[in-house]
Amino acid sequence: MKVKEKIGEGNFLDLRICDNLELMAEMQDNTVDLIYCDILYGTGRKFKDYQDLKPIRSEIENHYIPRIKEMHRILKPTGSIYLQMDTRINHWMRILMDDVFGYENFRNEIVWTYETAGRKSKRKYRPSYDVILFYAIGNNTLYDCEYLEKINNNYTGYYQDESGWYQMTGTGDYSNESILKLKEKGLIHTNGRGKHYLKIYLTKKDDGLYKTKQLKDVWDDIQTFGGVNKNLKEQFVGYPTQKPKELIRRIVLASTNEGDVVADYYLGSGTTAVVCKELNRNFIGCDINPKAIELTKSRLDAVR
């Protein structure tokens, strides 16, 4: 089954019920800007809608090596790939990704940590995070990886001028030429002894001041589904591996621009497709489970 429908000005959605190798084999080289996949975790479990891989190295390698090679082939030279899993197979997957994409193209092992409801164990600590392996072929592949953090004090240590509130940091290894250009833009403070400081302006909102910070590789501000997170109830569609839109939205915004092509070859509940429609990205994806495509289609129809 193949479904195509318009999802925005100039954007098309391509959904398939098929093995992802079949879909990728039809795709041309260097055509995708971002690949995000919430892959099979290697639990060995038989879920209601699919059979997971067994946590056996040979089975993991046999499944993933040909697929990772195809992902490398279709990813653009400026592209990024994020593969999400947990600690059952991330050590094997890191080796496979290094072999295919190159150790030098490894960017981060992102830890997404969350609160979950679970039984106590005297055997091991309770698992509370997923791993997202991030590789990128080009150098400048992050477009939006900043967030605002509220300043919860009386502005001590901050300064104000006609342009607003700011904080000061050293100029580090900025050249004299760069400092001069920044000074012309009003971004340099020079004290009475001639020492230069970089002015970093804050964002003013009704409820206070915020400073801009770059995302780190530990994400602890995005909730997951479960009994302890009632506020995500409206998103949940009953698919066992569903991920929250906020998680996928962060990745899509960080590594694509409007109109870019995003692919998800382990579609599941269809969250990646929904986020792409909302953010005006082109999308292509597939799943071997007919229910996944049916559910994705239903969720996309609800996006206006």
C-alpha positions in Angstrom: 0.0 0.0 0.0 1.3 3.5 -0.9 -0.4 6.7 0.2 0.5 10.1 -1.1 -1.2 13.3 -0.1 -0.4 17.0 0.0 0.6 18.2 3.5 1.5 21.8 2.8 2.5 24.2 0.1 4.7 22.1 -2.2 5.0 19.2 0.4 4.1 15.6 -0.1 3.8 12.7 2.3 4.8 9.2 1.3 3.7 6.3 3.5 4.3 2.7 2.7 3.3 -0.6 4.3 6.5 -2.4 3.5 9.9 -3.5 4.7 12.1 -0.4 5.0 14.7 -2.0 2.8 12.2 -2.1 0.0 11.4 1.6 0.3 15.0 2.7 0.6 16.0 0.6 -2.5 13.7 2.8 -4.6 15.2 6.1 -3.3 18.0 7.9 -5.1 21.4 8.7 -3.5 21.7 11.9 -1.4 18.0 12.8 -1.2 17.2 13.0 2.5 18.1 15.8 4.9 17.2 14.0 8.2 16.6 10.4 9.2 15.0 9.8 12.6 14.1 6.3 13.6 12.9 4.8 16.8 14.3 1.5 15.9 13.7 -2.1 17.2 15.2 -2.2 20.7 16.2 -5.9 20.7 13.9 -6.9 23.6 13.0 -10.2 22.0 9.4 -9.6 23.0 6.3 -10.4 20.9 4.2 -7.3 21.1 0.6 -7.1 20.0 1.5 -5.5 16.6 5.1 -6.7 15.9 7.9 -9.1 16.9 11.0 -7.4 18.3 14.5 -8.6 17.5 16.3 -10.9 20.0 19.2 -9.3 21.9 21.7 -11.4 20.0 24.6 -9.6 18.3 24.4 -11.6 15.1 20.6 -11.0 14.8 21.1 -7.3 15.4 23.9 -7.1 12.9 22.1 -9.1 10.2 19.1 -6.8 10.5 20.8 -3.4 10.8 23.9 -3.5 8.7 22.1 -3.5 5.3 19.7 -0.8 6.5 22.3 1.5 7.9 24.2 1.2 4.6 21.1 2.2 2.7 20.5 5.1 5.1 24.1 6.3 4.5 23.5 6.1 0.8 20.3 8.2 0.7 21.4 10.8 3.3 22.6 14.1 1.8 26.2 15.3 2.4 24.7 17.9 4.7 22.3 15.5 6.4 21.9 14.2 9.9 20.7 10.8 11.3 19.3 10.1 14.8 18.7 6.5 15.8 16.8 5.9 19.1 17.1 2.8 21.3 17.9 1.8 24.9 20.9 0.2 26.5 20.2 -3.3 25.3 21.8 -2.7 21.9 23.3 0.8 21.9 26.8 -0.5 22.3 26.5 -2.7 19.2 24.7 0.0 17.2 27.4 2.5 18.0 30.0 0.2 16.4 27.8 -0.4 13.3 27.2 3.3 12.9 31.0 4.1 13.3 31.7 1.4 10.6 29.2 2.8 8.1 29.0 6.6 8.8 32.6 6.9 10.1 33.8 7.5 13.6 34.6 11.1 12.7 30.9 11.8 11.9 29.7 10.8 15.3 28.3 13.9 17.0 26.5 12.9 20.2 25.1 10.1 22.3 22.0 11.9 23.5 20.4 10.7 26.7 16.7 11.3 27.0 15.9 10.7 30.6 12.3 10.6 32.0 10.2 9.7 35.0 8.4 6.4 34.8 6.2 4.3 37.0 7.7 0.9 37.7 8.2 -1.8 40.2 11.1 -1.7 42.6 14.0 -4.1 42.0 16.7 -5.5 44.2 18.5 -6.8 41.1 19.3 -3.5 39.3 18.6 0.2 39.2 15.4 1.1 37.4 16.0 2.1 33.7 14.9 5.7 33.1 16.4 6.8 29.8 16.8 6.1 26.1 19.9 6.6 23.9 19.7 8.6 20.7 22.8 8.2 18.5 23.4 11.3 16.4 25.7 11.3 13.3 26.1 14.0 10.8 28.1 14.1 7.6 28.5 17.9 7.2 30.0 20.3 9.7 27.2 22.8 10.0 24.2 20.6 10.6 22.5 22.1 13.6 20.1 25.0 12.9 18.1 25.5 16.0 19.5 23.9 19.1 19.0 26.7 21.7 16.4 27.2 24.4 15.4 29.9 26.9 16.1 29.5 30.6 14.3 31.8 33.0 16.5 33.8 35.4 15.0 33.3 38.8 16.8 36.0 40.8 16.7 39.8 41.2 19.0 40.3 38.2 22.1 40.3 40.3 25.1 40.0 38.0 23.3 41.3 35.0 23.5 44.8 33.4 21.2 47.1 31.5 21.6 49.6 28.7 19.4 51.2 26.1 19.1 47.8 24.3 18.0 45.8 27.3 19.4 43.5 30.0 22.6 41.6 29.3 25.3 39.5 30.9 29.1 39.7 30.2 31.6 37.1 29.4 35.2 37.1 28.3 36.0 37.4 24.6 38.1 34.2 24.6 40.1 33.8 21.4 38.2 36.4 19.4 40.6 38.3 17.1 40.9 42.1 17.4 39.1 42.3 14.0 36.2 40.3 15.4 36.0 42.4 18.6 36.0 45.5 16.5 33.0 44.3 14.4 31.2 43.2 17.6 31.8 46.6 19.1 30.3 48.3 16.1 27.2 46.3 16.7 27.1 47.3 20.4 28.0 43.9 21.6 31.3 44.7 23.4 31.7 46.4 26.8 35.2 47.9 27.4 36.0 48.7 31.0 38.2 51.5 32.3 41.4 49.4 31.9 40.7 48.7 28.3 39.6 45.1 28.8 36.8 43.8 26.5 33.8 41.8 27.5 31.2 40.2 25.2 27.6 41.4 25.9 25.0 38.6 25.7 21.5 40.1 25.7 18.6 38.4 27.5 15.1 37.9 26.3 12.4 39.9 28.0 9.0 38.3 28.6 6.0 39.3 30.7 7.1 36.9 33.5 10.7 37.9 33.6 14.1 37.6 31.8 15.4 34.6 30.0 18.9 33.7 28.8 19.6 31.7 25.7 21.4 28.4 26.2 22.5 25.7 23.8 21.0 22.2 24.3 23.3 19.7 25.9 23.4 16.0 25.2 21.2 15.1 28.3 17.5 15.9 27.8 15.6 15.8 31.0 12.8 18.3 30.2 10.6 16.2 27.9 8.1 13.9 29.5 7.2 10.4 28.3 3.9 8.6 28.4 2.9 6.7 31.6 1.0 7.0 34.8 3.1 9.8 36.2 2.6 12.1 33.2 -1.2 12.8 32.9 -0.6 16.0 30.8 0.4 13.9 27.8 -2.9 12.0 27.8 -4.3 13.9 24.8 -1.4 12.8 22.7 -1.4 9.1 23.5 -3.0 6.9 20.8 -2.3 3.5 22.4 0.7 2.4 20.4 3.2 0.7 22.7 6.3 2.5 21.5 4.8 5.9 20.9 7.1 8.9 21.5 6.0 12.4 22.5 5.8 15.1 19.8 8.1 17.4 21.8 11.0 14.9 21.5 10.6 14.6 17.7 9.9 18.3 17.3 13.2 19.1 19.0 15.2 16.9 16.6 13.3 18.1 13.5 13.8 21.8 14.4 17.5 21.3 15.3 18.5 19.5 12.1 16.2 20.7 9.3 14.7 23.8 7.7 11.2 24.2 6.2 10.8 22.2 3.0 13.6 19.7 3.9 13.0 16.0 3.5 12.7 13.9 6.7 12.5 10.1 6.7 11.4 7.6 9.3 11.7 3.9 8.4 10.3 2.6 11.7 7.2 4.7 11.6 5.3 3.1 14.5 2.6 5.5 15.8 3.4 8.1 13.1 4.6 10.9 15.4 7.4 11.9 13.1 5.0 12.3 10.2 2.6 14.4 12.3 5.4 16.7 13.5 6.7 17.1 9.9 3.2 18.1 8.7 2.9 20.6 11.5 6.4 22.1 10.8 6.1 22.1 7.0 8.7 19.5 6.2 8.5 16.9 3.5 8.2 13.4 4.8 8.7 9.8 3.7 8.2 6.8 5.9 7.1 3.2 6.2 6.3 0.3 8.6 5.7 -3.4 8.1 2.7 -3.1 10.4 -0.6 -2.1 8.6 -1.9 -0.8 11.9 0.9 1.7 12.1 0.1 3.2 8.7 -3.6 3.2 9.5 -3.0 5.1 12.7 -0.6 7.5 11.1 -3.0 8.3 8.4 -5.7 9.0 11.0 -3.5 11.3 13.0 -2.4 13.2 9.9 -6.1 13.8 8.9 -6.6 15.5 12.3 -3.8 18.0 11.7 -5.1 21.2 10.3 
